[in-house]
């Protein structure tokens, strides 16, 4: 917190000391985060920084900072440490066609519809019901 570091500093230098030398705990030190609308989880950030460095920590370093999915129109906001798990499942994340057709602008969500029209999707012979096992590449 802001209880001070215990250093004896001349009064005239206290402001500068508090800004650049005195370390404080991350404000998210014992953050409680709700996960998937269910239980609260407590996570700790043990980082200590000067006030001068704390803004950068909170914006760019802290694993508990809230970050937004980089794939519009997804509007999910998660703690930074959970972002990689979200990106693995995000329906708006860009993907490549697994059949390597080179189609542009595919997302995880649009992949199912793409497979219907993909030029590289194997197509069984129209006589498959009669026993023909040929599949056109």
Secondary structure, 3 states (H helix, E strand, C coil): CCCCCCCCCCHHHHHHHHHHCCEEECCCCEEEEECCCCCEEEEECCCEEEHHHHHHHHHHHCCCCEEECCCCCCCCEEEHHHHHHHHHHCCCCECCCCCCCCCCCCECCCHHHHHHHCCCCCEECCCHHHCCCCEEC
